Amino acid sequence: MTTVRELVRRLRTAPVKEVVGRLNPILRGWANYHRHVVSSQVFNAIDWEVTQMLWRWARRRHPKKNTEWIRNRYWRVLPGANRFTAAWKEKSGRRYTLTLFRLTDLPIRRHVRIKGDANPYSPSWQDYFAQRLAAKAVGA
C-alpha cells in the first residue's frame, strides 16, 4: 500500500491517464500474486483505500469544484460499479478510455494440491491426471 500511496503523491500534478496507467500494473501484479489465498476481504479493503487516495487526489486538483463535478469528471458508470477512468481525445479525433483495475474484479482461484501418492508415470493414475488437466484447461 505504501508503494501506491507514494506513487499517487508523486503524481500530484500528472494527468489522469498517467495516474491510471502507472497504478494499473502495480495493482494487477499484486492481485495476481495474492489471488491464490483467501484474499477477498483484503482486496475489498485495498480497493477502498485506493479509491480514497484517488478521491483526495482529485479534490486537491480541483479545490473549487464540488463533489458532483469531480465524480462526473473522474468516475464513470461501467457495468458493476463506478470506476475511476481516464478519458481523452487525440488530435486525430480518436477517443480513448483507460479504467483503473480493481482487485475485486479478479477471480480468486484456489491452488489444488496434488495427491501425495499420485504417480504421473503409473497407468493406474492416468484418469486422475487427465481430470486435473481438463480442470486446469477450463479454469485458465
N, CA, C and O of each residue as an XYZ file, in Angstrom:
560
protein
N       0.822     -1.184      0.000
C       0.000      0.000      0.000
C       0.869      1.251      0.000
O       0.492      2.276     -0.567
N       2.014      1.162      0.628
C       2.915      2.307      0.679
C       3.373      2.699     -0.720
O       3.509      3.885     -1.021
N       3.610      1.714     -1.569
C       4.043      1.985     -2.938
C       2.984      2.791     -3.685
O       3.303      3.765     -4.367
N       1.744      2.389     -3.554
C       0.643      3.082     -4.234
C       0.498      4.492     -3.667
O       0.327      5.451     -4.419
N       0.565      4.614     -2.367
C       0.427      5.924     -1.726
C       1.520      6.880     -2.187
O       1.243      8.038     -2.501
N       2.761      6.400     -2.227
C       3.865      7.245     -2.674
C       3.735      7.607     -4.152
O       4.049      8.730     -4.548
N       3.274      6.664     -4.961
C       3.100      6.939     -6.381
C       2.034      8.005     -6.603
O       2.241      8.921     -7.399
N       0.914      7.904     -5.924
C      -0.144      8.907     -6.066
C       0.375     10.263     -5.598
O       0.059     11.291     -6.198
N       1.156     10.270     -4.547
C       1.730     11.526     -4.043
C       2.679     12.134     -5.080
O       2.665     13.345     -5.299
N       3.501     11.294     -5.717
C       4.435     11.794     -6.732
C       3.717     12.296     -7.977
O       4.208     13.189     -8.667
N       2.554     11.722     -8.260
C       1.803     12.094     -9.470
C       0.739     13.156     -9.181
O      -0.297     13.192     -9.843
N       0.987     14.000     -8.215
C       0.002     15.027     -7.839
C      -0.428     15.883     -9.008
O      -1.605     16.225     -9.124
N       0.501     16.235     -9.874
C       0.172     17.138    -10.977
C       0.091     16.418    -12.322
O      -0.068     17.066    -13.356
N       0.195     15.126    -12.323
C       0.178     14.353    -13.569
C      -1.241     14.261    -14.119
O      -2.210     14.342    -13.364
N      -1.361     14.092    -15.426
C      -2.696     13.878    -15.999
C      -3.277     12.548    -15.540
O      -2.543     11.633    -15.167
N      -4.582     12.451    -15.569
C      -5.273     11.267    -15.049
C      -4.883     10.000    -15.803
O      -4.822      8.926    -15.205
N      -4.620     10.106    -17.105
C      -4.249      8.899    -17.858
C      -2.902      8.348    -17.390
O      -2.685      7.137    -17.425
N      -1.996      9.225    -16.953
C      -0.717      8.745    -16.428
C      -0.897      8.090    -15.063
O      -0.252      7.085    -14.763
N      -1.772      8.656    -14.239
C      -2.023      8.078    -12.921
C      -2.593      6.674    -13.065
O      -2.119      5.742    -12.417
N      -3.598      6.518    -13.903
C      -4.212      5.202    -14.112
C      -3.216      4.253    -14.768
O      -3.122      3.087    -14.385
N      -2.479      4.744    -15.748
C      -1.501      3.908    -16.448
C      -0.379      3.406    -15.548
O       0.142      2.311    -15.760
N      -0.005      4.195    -14.547
C       1.061      3.777    -13.636
C       0.538      2.904    -12.504
O       1.262      2.040    -12.011
N      -0.705      3.112    -12.084
C      -1.270      2.316    -10.990
C      -1.686      0.915    -11.441
O      -1.522     -0.046    -10.690
N      -2.214      0.790    -12.638
C      -2.751     -0.497    -13.095
C      -1.751     -1.650    -13.012
O      -2.114     -2.701    -12.483
N      -0.518     -1.520    -13.501
C       0.398     -2.664    -13.410
C       0.733     -3.052    -11.967
O       0.909     -4.232    -11.662
N       0.817     -2.069    -11.096
C       1.124     -2.365     -9.691
C      -0.023     -3.142     -9.052
O       0.195     -4.163     -8.399
N      -1.241     -2.652     -9.245
C      -2.409     -3.314     -8.642
C      -2.637     -4.698     -9.238
O      -2.923     -5.651     -8.513
N      -2.511     -4.808    -10.552
C      -2.734     -6.103    -11.209
C      -1.674     -7.124    -10.786
O      -2.001     -8.285    -10.540
N      -0.436     -6.710    -10.700
C       0.623     -7.621    -10.282
C       0.420     -8.099     -8.857
O       0.586     -9.282     -8.562
N       0.062     -7.182     -7.978
C      -0.177     -7.551     -6.583
C      -1.352     -8.524     -6.485
O      -1.296     -9.505     -5.744
N      -2.418     -8.240     -7.241
C      -3.601     -9.111     -7.199
C      -3.287    -10.498     -7.758
O      -3.713    -11.501     -7.185
N      -2.563    -10.569     -8.845
C      -2.213    -11.869     -9.419
C      -1.341    -12.689     -8.475
O      -1.464    -13.913     -8.413
N      -0.475    -12.023     -7.751
C       0.399    -12.732     -6.819
C      -0.391    -13.304     -5.643
O      -0.110    -14.411     -5.185
N      -1.376    -12.554     -5.157
C      -2.102    -12.947     -3.955
C      -3.459    -13.594     -4.230
O      -4.217    -13.819     -3.286
N      -3.785    -13.891     -5.443
C      -5.116    -14.396     -5.767
C      -5.353    -15.837     -5.331
O      -6.497    -16.292     -5.340
N      -4.316    -16.563     -4.953
C      -4.467    -17.967     -4.604
C      -4.732    -18.192     -3.124
O      -4.901    -19.333     -2.694
N      -4.768    -17.146     -2.358
C      -5.042    -17.272     -0.932
C      -6.398    -16.631     -0.640
O      -6.999    -16.019     -1.523
N      -6.867    -16.769      0.563
C      -8.154    -16.183      0.946
C      -7.950    -14.675      1.035
O      -7.465    -14.167      2.046
N      -8.319    -13.966     -0.018
C      -7.949    -12.559     -0.098
C      -9.089    -11.631     -0.486
O      -8.830    -10.461     -0.768
N     -10.308    -12.076     -0.514
C     -11.381    -11.207     -0.990
C     -11.617    -10.024     -0.063
O     -11.873     -8.923     -0.551
N     -11.541    -10.202      1.250
C     -11.713     -9.080      2.176
C     -10.554     -8.096      2.052
O     -10.758     -6.883      2.108
N      -9.359     -8.606      1.885
C      -8.195     -7.736      1.717
C      -8.307     -6.968      0.406
O      -7.998     -5.777      0.365
N      -8.743     -7.625     -0.665
C      -8.921     -6.949     -1.950
C      -9.951     -5.830     -1.822
O      -9.752     -4.745     -2.371
N     -11.045     -6.078     -1.108
C     -12.045     -5.029     -0.894
C     -11.443     -3.846     -0.149
O     -11.682     -2.695     -0.513
N     -10.668     -4.122      0.886
C     -10.059     -3.056      1.677
C      -9.073     -2.242      0.836
O      -9.027     -1.017      0.945
N      -8.297     -2.912      0.010
C      -7.331     -2.198     -0.828
C      -8.047     -1.356     -1.869
O      -7.659     -0.213     -2.109
N      -9.088     -1.900     -2.493
C      -9.871     -1.111     -3.448
C     -10.423      0.150     -2.781
O     -10.415      1.228     -3.377
N     -10.899      0.012     -1.553
C     -11.433      1.158     -0.818
C     -10.325      2.199     -0.564
O     -10.537      3.393     -0.773
N      -9.166      1.747     -0.120
C      -8.055      2.668      0.163
C      -7.595      3.390     -1.109
O      -7.334      4.593     -1.080
N      -7.497      2.662     -2.215
C      -7.071      3.280     -3.471
C      -8.110      4.302     -3.920
O      -7.752      5.381     -4.392
N      -9.384      3.975     -3.778
C     -10.441      4.923     -4.135
C     -10.342      6.179     -3.284
O     -10.487      7.286     -3.803
N     -10.100      6.030     -2.002
C      -9.956      7.196     -1.123
C      -8.744      8.038     -1.525
O      -8.823      9.266     -1.529
N      -7.636      7.398     -1.860
C      -6.450      8.132     -2.301
C      -6.747      8.935     -3.566
O      -6.361     10.098     -3.684
N      -7.439      8.295     -4.508
C      -7.732      8.971     -5.764
C      -8.769     10.075     -5.570
O      -8.737     11.089     -6.267
N      -9.671      9.881     -4.643
C     -10.634     10.943     -4.344
C      -9.903     12.180     -3.789
O     -10.178     13.309     -4.195
N      -8.978     11.947     -2.865
C      -8.201     13.061     -2.323
C      -7.339     13.707     -3.419
O      -7.174     14.927     -3.448
N      -6.797     12.881     -4.312
C      -6.011     13.390     -5.442
C      -6.874     14.317     -6.306
O      -6.435     15.404     -6.680
N      -8.086     13.891     -6.617
C      -8.985     14.690     -7.455
C      -9.423     15.968     -6.737
O      -9.502     17.027     -7.359
N      -9.708     15.878     -5.436
C     -10.109     17.062     -4.667
C      -8.969     18.078     -4.622
O      -9.207     19.284     -4.675
N      -7.748     17.598     -4.526
C      -6.606     18.502     -4.491
C      -6.423     19.200     -5.837
O      -6.060     20.375     -5.883
N      -6.669     18.493     -6.911
C      -6.517     19.084     -8.246
C      -7.590     20.111     -8.551
O      -7.357     21.047     -9.315
N      -8.760     19.943     -7.961
C      -9.888     20.837     -8.250
C     -10.504     21.330     -6.946
O     -11.614     20.920     -6.608
N      -9.820     22.194     -6.206
C     -10.318     22.602     -4.894
C     -11.592     23.439     -4.948
O     -12.322     23.496     -3.959
N     -11.874     24.082     -6.063
C     -13.054     24.949     -6.145
C     -14.264     24.264     -6.786
O     -15.322     24.874     -6.936
N     -14.101     23.010     -7.156
C     -15.207     22.261     -7.770
C     -15.941     21.458     -6.710
O     -15.362     21.052     -5.702
N     -17.218     21.238     -6.953
C     -18.000     20.481     -5.965
C     -17.876     18.969     -6.191
O     -17.304     18.515     -7.182
N     -18.422     18.217     -5.256
C     -18.318     16.755     -5.265
C     -18.916     16.152     -6.531
O     -18.334     15.249     -7.132
N     -20.070     16.650     -6.928
C     -20.748     16.122     -8.126
C     -19.888     16.304     -9.369
O     -19.794     15.392    -10.190
N     -19.265     17.459     -9.521
C     -18.436     17.731    -10.681
C     -17.246     16.781    -10.723
O     -16.919     16.239    -11.779
N     -16.606     16.581     -9.590
C     -15.435     15.685     -9.525
C     -15.843     14.255     -9.831
O     -15.152     13.551    -10.568
N     -16.958     13.826     -9.271
C     -17.411     12.454     -9.530
C     -17.726     12.267    -11.009
O     -17.363     11.239    -11.581
N     -18.385     13.219    -11.639
C     -18.709     13.105    -13.067
C     -17.468     13.174    -13.944
O     -17.439     12.594    -15.030
N     -16.457     13.872    -13.486
C     -15.238     14.035    -14.272
C     -14.373     12.772    -14.274
O     -13.847     12.381    -15.316
N     -14.227     12.136    -13.112
C     -13.267     11.043    -12.985
C     -13.880      9.658    -12.806
O     -13.218      8.665    -13.106
N     -15.092      9.555    -12.340
C     -15.708      8.247    -12.118
C     -16.808      8.039    -13.140
O     -17.754      8.823    -13.217
N     -16.681      6.990    -13.916
C     -17.670      6.653    -14.944
C     -18.464      5.436    -14.491
O     -17.939      4.542    -13.828
N     -19.731      5.421    -14.861
C     -20.566      4.274    -14.531
C     -20.329      3.211    -15.597
O     -20.680      3.380    -16.764
N     -19.730      2.128    -15.163
C     -19.480      0.982    -16.033
C     -20.179     -0.216    -15.417
O     -20.587     -0.152    -14.257
N     -20.330     -1.298    -16.150
C     -21.022     -2.454    -15.580
C     -20.443     -2.860    -14.231
O     -19.244     -3.115    -14.111
N     -21.290     -2.918    -13.231
C     -20.866     -3.352    -11.908
C     -20.740     -2.227    -10.911
O     -21.231     -2.350     -9.788
N     -20.090     -1.121    -11.285
C     -19.871     -0.047    -10.313
C     -19.294      1.172    -11.012
O     -19.011      1.147    -12.210
N     -19.129      2.228    -10.249
C     -18.412      3.400    -10.750
C     -16.931      3.080    -10.768
O     -16.402      2.477     -9.834
N     -16.269      3.486    -11.834
C     -14.849      3.193    -11.993
C     -14.092      4.486    -12.219
O     -14.556      5.371    -12.937
N     -12.914      4.590    -11.596
C     -12.030      5.719    -11.847
C     -11.512      5.546    -13.260
O     -10.913      4.521    -13.584
N     -11.741      6.545    -14.108
C     -11.494      6.395    -15.528
C     -10.782      7.613    -16.094
O     -11.078      8.749    -15.724
N      -9.866      7.371    -16.971
C      -9.219      8.437    -17.739
C      -9.782      8.376    -19.149
O      -9.705      7.342    -19.813
N     -10.342      9.475    -19.598
C     -10.872      9.557    -20.963
C     -10.225     10.756    -21.642
O     -10.177     11.846    -21.071
N      -9.732     10.560    -22.848
C      -9.112     11.660    -23.559
C      -9.307     11.477    -25.050
O      -9.671     10.401    -25.525
N      -9.058     12.557    -25.777
C      -9.224     12.567    -27.224
C      -7.909     13.006    -27.856
O      -7.338     14.029    -27.478
N      -7.442     12.237    -28.803
C      -6.203     12.562    -29.509
C      -6.472     13.638    -30.562
O      -7.625     13.937    -30.874
N      -5.407     14.212    -31.100
C      -5.552     15.238    -32.141
C      -6.225     14.687    -33.385
O      -6.873     15.423    -34.130
N      -6.068     13.381    -33.607
C      -6.682     12.751    -34.772
C      -8.195     12.613    -34.626
O      -8.883     12.284    -35.592
N      -8.722     12.865    -33.413
C     -10.152     12.756    -33.172
C     -10.555     11.443    -32.525
O     -11.713     11.262    -32.150
N      -9.619     10.539    -32.395
C      -9.918      9.245    -31.799
C      -9.993      9.371    -30.279
O      -9.150     10.023    -29.662
N     -11.006      8.745    -29.679
C     -11.207      8.812    -28.231
C     -10.657      7.551    -27.564
O     -10.743      6.452    -28.113
N     -10.094      7.732    -26.378
C      -9.539      6.632    -25.604
C     -10.101      6.658    -24.189
O     -10.419      7.719    -23.651
N     -10.218      5.481    -23.602
C     -10.648      5.359    -22.222
C      -9.765      4.328    -21.537
O      -9.533      3.240    -22.065
N      -9.273      4.686    -20.350
C      -8.439      3.792    -19.557
C      -9.049      3.727    -18.165
O      -9.216      4.754    -17.507
N      -9.380      2.529    -17.719
C     -10.060      2.343    -16.443
C      -9.109      1.738    -15.426
O      -8.305      0.864    -15.751
N      -9.209      2.210    -14.193
C      -8.378      1.689    -13.121
C      -8.769      0.248    -12.804
O      -9.952     -0.076    -12.690
N      -7.777     -0.597    -12.666
C      -8.002     -2.005    -12.325
C      -8.462     -2.120    -10.880
O      -7.883     -1.502     -9.986
N      -9.495     -2.907    -10.655
C      -9.975     -3.160     -9.303
C      -9.638     -4.595     -8.930
O      -9.917     -5.526     -9.686
N      -9.043     -4.765     -7.775
C      -8.615     -6.082     -7.333
C      -9.786     -7.043     -7.182
O      -9.634     -8.243     -7.408
N     -10.942     -6.532     -6.805
C     -12.096     -7.406     -6.595
C     -12.650     -7.961     -7.908
O     -13.465     -8.883     -7.885
N     -12.228     -7.421     -9.043
C     -12.675     -7.955    -10.332
C     -11.942     -9.232    -10.717
O     -12.413     -9.989    -11.566
N     -10.816     -9.468    -10.109
C     -10.013    -10.642    -10.434
C     -10.576    -11.860     -9.711
O     -10.695    -11.835     -8.486
N     -10.921    -12.912    -10.420
C     -11.444    -14.099     -9.737
C     -10.361    -14.778     -8.910
O      -9.219    -14.920     -9.348
N     -10.735    -15.188     -7.724
C      -9.800    -15.868     -6.840
C      -9.815    -17.349     -7.187
O     -10.862    -17.994     -7.149
N      -8.654    -17.879     -7.522
C      -8.548    -19.300     -7.871
C      -7.747    -20.004     -6.793
O      -6.632    -19.601     -6.461
N      -8.312    -21.027     -6.271
C      -7.623    -21.803     -5.242
C      -6.614    -22.737     -5.888
O      -6.851    -23.281     -6.966
N      -5.512    -22.912     -5.229
C      -4.496    -23.842     -5.681
C      -4.924    -25.247     -5.265
O      -5.136    -25.502     -4.080
N      -5.050    -26.145     -6.214
C      -5.452    -27.515     -5.932
C      -4.194    -28.354     -5.738
O      -3.363    -28.485     -6.636
N      -4.083    -28.904     -4.564
C      -2.903    -29.714     -4.259
C      -3.010    -31.076     -4.924
O      -4.102    -31.627     -5.069
N      -1.896    -31.599     -5.315
C      -1.849    -32.916     -5.940
C      -1.795    -33.972     -4.826
O      -1.206    -33.743     -3.769
N      -2.398    -35.094     -5.071
C      -2.366    -36.177     -4.085
C      -0.927    -36.668     -3.919
O      -0.187    -36.805     -4.893
N      -0.557    -36.923     -2.696
C       0.823    -37.270     -2.373
C       1.304    -38.564     -3.012
O       2.475    -38.681     -3.374
N       0.415    -39.528     -3.152
C       0.857    -40.811     -3.696
C       0.613    -40.915     -5.205
O       0.808    -41.983     -5.787
N       0.192    -39.831     -5.839
C      -0.073    -39.859     -7.281
C       1.237    -39.930     -8.054
O       2.193    -39.212     -7.760
N       1.258    -40.810     -9.043
C       2.441    -41.009     -9.860
C       2.055    -40.784    -11.321
O       1.264    -41.551    -11.871
N       2.595    -39.757    -11.953
C       2.197    -39.479    -13.339
C       2.640    -40.556    -14.326
O       2.161    -40.588    -15.459
N       3.541    -41.430    -13.911
C       4.032    -42.483    -14.810
C       3.303    -43.806    -14.628
O       3.536    -44.752    -15.380
N       2.429    -43.878    -13.641
C       1.704    -45.113    -13.386
C       0.382    -45.103    -14.167
O      -0.350    -44.114    -14.117
N       0.073    -46.173    -14.877
C      -1.182    -46.236    -15.638
C      -2.423    -46.161    -14.738
O      -3.482    -45.735    -15.198
N      -2.315    -46.562    -13.482
C      -3.485    -46.531    -12.604
C      -3.885    -45.092    -12.236
O      -5.022    -44.872    -11.819
N      -2.999    -44.124    -12.377
C      -3.293    -42.731    -12.072
C      -3.574    -41.900    -13.323
O      -3.687    -40.677    -13.239
N      -3.686    -42.541    -14.462
C      -3.875    -41.844    -15.731
C      -5.173    -41.032    -15.734
O      -5.183    -39.894    -16.203
N      -6.272    -41.603    -15.215
C      -7.552    -40.880    -15.182
C      -7.473    -39.658    -14.266
O      -8.020    -38.604    -14.591
N      -6.804    -39.793    -13.137
C      -6.661    -38.692    -12.186
C      -5.958    -37.502    -12.845
O      -6.420    -36.368    -12.720
N      -4.856    -37.747    -13.539
C      -4.114    -36.660    -14.165
C      -4.853    -36.095    -15.374
O      -4.704    -34.914    -15.687
N      -5.647    -36.919    -16.057
C      -6.465    -36.415    -17.163
C      -7.534    -35.454    -16.636
O      -7.798    -34.426    -17.259
N      -8.149    -35.777    -15.496
C      -9.152    -34.897    -14.894
C      -8.516    -33.593    -14.416
O      -9.106    -32.525    -14.580
N      -7.327    -33.664    -13.830
C      -6.618    -32.438    -13.389
C      -6.308    -31.532    -14.590
O      -6.484    -30.316    -14.529
N      -5.852    -32.143    -15.659
C      -5.512    -31.372    -16.840
C      -6.759    -30.720    -17.451
O      -6.709    -29.571    -17.889
N      -7.872    -31.455    -17.478
C      -9.130    -30.902    -18.030
C      -9.628    -29.755    -17.140
O     -10.087    -28.735    -17.655
N      -9.545    -29.908    -15.833
C      -9.994    -28.852    -14.926
C      -9.122    -27.610    -15.067
O      -9.626    -26.489    -15.003
N      -7.836    -27.797    -15.257
C      -6.929    -26.669    -15.429
C      -7.217    -25.937    -16.738
O      -7.157    -24.709    -16.785
N      -7.527    -26.680    -17.798
C      -7.829    -26.063    -19.091
C      -9.109    -25.242    -19.018
O      -9.194    -24.185    -19.644
N     -10.105    -25.703    -18.271
C     -11.376    -24.989    -18.133
C     -11.175    -23.720    -17.319
O     -11.746    -22.679    -17.643
N     -10.364    -23.799    -16.257
C     -10.143    -22.653    -15.379
C      -9.196    -21.613    -15.936
O      -9.147    -20.502    -15.407
N      -8.450    -21.914    -16.965
C      -7.449    -20.971    -17.489
C      -8.022    -19.931    -18.362
O      -7.293    -19.078    -18.867
